Amino acid sequence: MKIPFPPPALLILCLTFFAGIMGQQVMGEPREPTLEERVADVESLLNSSAPGTPERATKLSISSGDNAWMLVSSALVLMMTAPGLALFYGGLVRRKNILSTMMHSLFLMALITVLWAAYGYSMSFGEGNAFCGSFTQYFMLKGVGAAPNADYAATIPHQTFMLFQLMFAIITPALISGAFAERMKFSAFVLFMTLWITIVYFPLAHMVWGKGGLFNWALNGRIPALDFAGGTVVHISSGVSALVCALVLGRRRGYPREPMTPHNVVFSLVGAGLLWVGWFGFNAGSALSASGLAASAFAATHFATAAAAIGWTGAEWMTKGKPSVLGAASGMVAGLVAVTPASGFVSVPAALFIGLCAGITCYLAVAKVKALFGYDDALDAFGVHGVGGTLGALLTGFFASGEINSLITATFKPGGQTAVSLAGGFGQFINQAKAVALTWILAAAATFVILKIVDATIGLRVNEDDETQGLDISQHGEEAYNG
């Protein structure tokens, strides 16, 4: 029997802020550094070999240019969720479900922000083990202020780095929502996303980018996988989870017999354009500085996206006889997805190749594979993000270049000894494949278990009458178009 469930957002907010108040009482206020510690900070700045705490020692090295670029990048990434993804997904559904679909992106901007402040940032970037950070180190963002954290970004405030990473955490679960559009209860959506971000995303972010993380090549992780801006963390995790959601929830009623065409392709095109622009913050911003590496990632992103749009359009033109506008937009997104893990490691020619492969491969996944197996991935979250992210992560292993990013040839030192180059080749491809496989397993298994828990407690799907009426009315009591 399904048990009643209180308004999820209210429950989560109340528990979070109560925990925050109790946590501050337990942990107390951060103490001011002593005079001796301040003197040691100055000495460590004057002499790089002098001992000192890295975070305090870099207080005087903040770059206003780097900080400005990272704040702009943070805003660009947030724009990708809303209005970018909200419009892109909203235009693809039927008119009776546009508000419920856009609500997914909008509400996650609020929900994930609160969870990030409470424990998400600490789980992702606190010091823990190879799989997860500390739950309490940065609890309620304690200790995350104006001083840089040299382990992550030595020239910007720790708070700026935290905000930038928050925007990634917001958009990732929003990508999953495309798979179950038009059929999941809103209460189930909130509970599912709360559990998913906690069990899947936060640990994966730590594994790839966190200090001591399993895949963190820059800080000597055990499996040095290259993921510049989130191929595994964002796209594979969300894409694979989307496929599991589509399989567990089942098809929309009437699919594929009844036509379920997008109600407003113009909305989707505007959303795709905003995603392309915002993605420069996503990828170039991941350089964490206004540097030549940021420019290289910017260029790789742009050229890969262009090539993917041509690849998807060409493949569709050849197989269907006409190139669709929505297909070109979908190809753009596929290119953005595939180049994400590679953007800070590959040259423009390599980016063009990755984009072209992504456009063609993702088109085949959406147009052929989905029809072959019959699953209802409503907005092709798996076909674009799961397939595109996997392809991009694997190709990064072949095309990563030390000439583009010299750090990959000198930073990874297993055992603290001689540096091992992570430049493209069969060895690095194997590292990438290991990270991809483990990400697939974690995302698929955890998502399946979470969905079963949610279904057993409050139920996943709306009933037949509510689905026929549309989720705008049945879940939110509103209509997008009146009169």
N, C-alpha and C positions, 0 to 999 in steps of 0.2 A: 504493500500500500504506500502511496506517495504521501509523505508527511508535509504539513504546511511549512512554508519558508518565509520568514520575514523579509521586508524590503532589503535586498542584499547590500546596496550601496550604504544605507543608513547603518546597518549592522557593522560593516567593515570600517566605516569612518569612526564609529563610536569606539570599537575595539582598538583601533590604531591609535587614536588620540589618548585613550586611557592608558595604553601601554607606554606611550611617549611620556606622559606625566609621571607614571611610576618609574620609568627608566631614568628620568632626570633625577628623581629623588634618590634612586639607588646609586647611580654613578656619580652624581654631583657635578659641579662646574669644573671645566678644565683649569688646571693651575697655571699661573704665570711662570715663565722660565726664570731661573735665578740669575743673579749677576754673573756668576761663573759660567752658566750655560750660554748667556749672551756673548760673553767674551770668546768662548769657544766657537760660537757661530761666526764671529768676525774673523777669527784666526783661520777657520776652515775655508772661508771665502778667499782669503789672501794666499793660502797655501792648500792646494788641492789634495795634498797627502795628509793634511791634518785631520784628526778624527772629529767627528761631529755628526749630529743627527741630520740626515739629508733634507728632510722637510723644512726644518728651521733654517738650515744653512742656505737655502735658495730663496729666502724671502726677498732679498735685494736684487734678484735676477729676473724679475717679471718683465716680459716684453709687452709693451702696450700694443704693438702691432699684432703680435701673436694672439693676445687676449681679445682684441677687437675682431680678428678673423674668426676665432673660435666662438665668440658670442653670435656673430652673424651666421656662422655655420649651424649653430644650435637652433636659431630661428628658422633657417632653411629646412632643416630636418623636421622640425615640428610642422612646418607648412606642408610637408609631404603627407602627413596624416590628415590634417584638415587645413585647407580645403582639398588638397590633392587627392588622397585616396578616397575620401568621402565622396567627392564628385565622380571619380573614376568608377568606383563600385556602385554608387547610387544610380548613375545613368544606365548601368547594365541590367538592372533588375526591372521587373514590371512596376508600373506606376503605383500599384497598391502597396508596394513594399519599399519605396524609396526612403521614407523617413526612418523606418526601422533599420535599414542598411546603413544610412549615414549616421544614425545614433550609435552604431557600434564603434565607429572611429571617434566620434565626439566624446562618448562616455569614457572610452579608454584613456583619453588624454587626462581625465580627472582621476580615474581609478588607479592607473599605473603610477601616476605622480605621487599619490598618497602612499601606496605600497613601497615605492622607491625611497621615499623619505624615511619610512618606518624601519625597513630592514632590507629592501632590495639592493640599494647601493652597497651596503655592508656585505651582503651575501655575494655580490658580484666582484667587488674590488677590495674587500677586507682580506687580511691575511688568515688563511685557513689551511686547507690541504689541497691536493691536486684536483679535487672535484668541486669544492665549494669554499667560499670565503667565510669569514666570521659573521655570525648573526648579530653580534653586539658591538663590534669595534667602531662602526659608524652609525650605531643605532640612533634614529631620529636625526641623522646627519651631524652627530656630535663630533667635533674636531674637524669638520669640513668647512674651511674658511678661506681667507685671502692668501694664506701661505701656500706655495706649490707643494705638490707631492712628487718628489723627484723620481720615484719609481715609475710614474706614468707620464707626467708632463712638467718639466722643470721650469718652463718659462711662462706658465699661466697659473692663475689661482686654482687651488684644488676645487673650489666651488664651481669654477667655469668648466673644468673637466667633468665634474659630477653632472652638471646640467647638460652638457653635450651627450654624455652616455645615456642620460634619462630619455632623450628624444628617440634613441634607438630602441629602448625598452618599450616605448609607447607604440611605435609603428609595427613592431614585430607581431604581437597578437592580433592587431587590426588586420594584418594580411590574411590570417587564418579565416577571418569571418567571411571571406568571399566564398569559401567552400560550402558553408551551411546557410547561406543567405536564403531568406524566404521561408524558413521552417523551424528555427530554434526559438524556444521561449526566451524572453529577455532575462528572466530570473536565472535560468540555466546558463545563459551566456555570461552573466556576471560571476556566478560561482565557478564555472569552468575556467574563465580567464584568470580569476584570482589564483586558483590552484595551478594552472598551467604556467603562469609567469613565475610562480614560486618554485615549482618542481623542475621545470625545463629551462626557462630562459635564464634565470639568475645563475644557476650552476654552470650553464654553457658559457655565459659571458665571463665567468671566472676562469673556466678552463682555457678559454682562448686568449683573453686579455688580462686576467687578474694575476697578481703576483703569486707565483707558485702553481699556476694553473697547468693542467696536463698538456695542453697544446701550445702554451705560450713560448714561442721561439725566442722572443726578445729577452725573456727572463729564465731561460734554460729549462723549459718544460720537457717532460720525458718524450713527448711526440711533437717535434718542432714543425707544426703545420702553419703555413703562411695564410693568413686571413686578414687582409688589410682593413676592411671596413664591414665585415659581417656576412660572408658567404655561408659559413656554417651556422654562426650564432643567430642570424636573422633569417636568411632565406631558406636554407635546408630545414632548419627546425620548424619554421612556420609552414613551409610547403609540404613536408612529410606529415605534419600534424593535420594539415588541411585534408589530405587524402584520407587519413584515418577518420576524421570527422565525417567526411562524405560517405564513407563506407558504413560507419556505425549508425548514422542518422537515416540512411537510406535516401532514395530519390524523392524529389518533390512530387506531389500528386499530379499525375498527368504527364510526367516526363518519361520518355521523350516523345510521346504521341502528340501532345498538344504543343503548339508553338509558344515559346517563352522568350520572345525577342526583346532586346533592350528597349526601354521606353523612351530614352533620350540619349542618343549617341553623342550629341553636342556636349552634354555634361561630361561624358567620359573622355572626350577629346580634350576639353579644358583641363580635366583632372590629370590626364597623361602629360600634358604640357607642364603643369605645375610639378609633377613628379620629376620630369627631366631636369627642370631648373633646380628644384630642391635637392636633387641627388648630387649636385656639385658640393653642397655642404656635407652630405653623407660621406662621399668618398674623399674629396680634396680636404675636407675638414679633418679626416682621420689621420692626416699628417701631424695634427696637433700643433701646427705652427704655420705662419705665413712664409713658406719656404719654397725652394725649388722643387722639393718632393710634392708639395701641395699642387704646384703648377703641373707636374708630371701626371699626378693622379687625376687632375681636372681634365687634361688632354686625353688621357686614356679613356676616361668615362665618356667624353663627348664622342670620340671616334668609334668606340665600340657600340654605342647606342645607334649611331647613324648606320653602321654596317648591319646591325641586327634588324633595323626597320626595313632595309633593302632585302635582307635574307628572307624575312617572314613574308613580305609583299611578293617577292619573286616566287617563293614556294607556293603561295596561295594562288597567284596568277596562273602558274603552270598546272595546278591540280583542279582549280575551279573555273578557270577561264576569265575571272575578273578579280582585280585586286581591291579588297575592301578598305575603307578608311579605318574601321575599327581594327582590322588586321595590322595595318601599319602602326597604329598606336600600341597594340599589343606587342609587336616586334620591338618597339622602342623600350617598353618596360622589360622585355626579356633581355635586351642588351644591357640595360642598367643593372639588372640582377646578376648576370653572368660576370660582368667586369668588376663587381664589388669586391670580391676577395683578391683580385689581381691588380686593382687600379694603382696601387703604390709600388708595384714590383715589375711592371711590364712596359715595353716600348709601345709607341703608337701602332707600328705594323702588327705587333702581337695582339694589341687590343682590337684592331680591325678584324683579325682572324677570329678571335674569341667571340666578338659580336656577331659576325656572319654565321658561325657555327650555332650560336645561341638562337638566332632568329629562325633558322631552318629547323633545328632540333625541337625547340619549344612549339613551333607550329605543328610539327608532326605529333607531338605529345597531346596537344589540344584537339587537333582535327582528326587524328587517326587512332591513337592509343586509347583515348577516353571512349570513343565510340566502340572500339573493339571489346573493351572490358565492361562497358555499360555503367560505370559509376557516374554519379551526378555531382561533380565538382562545379558548382553553379557558376562561379566567376573565374574558373581556371587558376586557382591559387597554386595547386600542385603543378599543373602543366607549365606554368611560368616560373614560380619561385622554387618549387622543389627540384624540377628538372634543370632549370637555368642555374640555380645555385650550385647544384652538384657538378654540372658541366664546368662552370667557372672555377670551382675549387680544384677540380682535377687538372684542368688546363694550366692553372697557375703553377702547378708542379713542374710543367714542362717549360714554361715561358718566363718564369721569374729571372730577372737579370741583375747581376751585381753592378752593372753600369748604371742602371736606373736607381737602385737602392743599395748602396755599398754596405749597409748594415747587415744584410743577409749573408755576407761573406766573412764577417769578422765578429759577430755578436754571439752566436750560439757556441757555447763552450761547455760541452758535457763534462761533468766532473771538475769544472773550473780550470781545465788545461787548454790545449791547443784548440783554436777556433775551427769549427767545421762549416764549410760553405753550404748554404741552402739554396744556391742558384739552381735554375731549372735543369732537370735530368731525371733519370729513372729513380734514383734514390729519393729525391724530393717528391716525385710522384707517389711513391709508396707512403711517405709521410702524410701526404694529402689524402690518399685513399683510406688510411687508417682513421684519420679524423672524420672524414665523410661517413665511413661505416659506423663509427661509434655514435655520431650525431643522429644518423638515421635510426639506430636501435633505440637510443634514449628517447627521441621525440616520438617514435611510433609506439613504444611500449608504455611510456608515461601517459601519452594522450589517450590510449585505449583504456587504461585503468581509470583515469580521471573521468572520462565520459561514462563509464559504467557506474562509477560512484555517484555522479550527478544524476544519472537516469534512475538509479535505485532510490534516491532520496527525494528529489523534486521533479524528476521527469525532464527529458530533453526537448521533445517536440511539442509544438502546438497541436491541438486537435484538428480534425478534418475541417470543421466549420470555420475555425479561426484561420486556418491556412487558405481556405477558399475566399474568405472575406478579405484577407490581407493582413499582414502584421502591423501595418500603420494603425489601423483601427483596433484590432484585437489586443495588441500589446501596449499601445501608447495612446489610444483614443483620439487620434488626430488624422487628418488627411492633408496630403501635400498640395493638392489642387482642389480649390473650391469654386463652384460656380461654372 
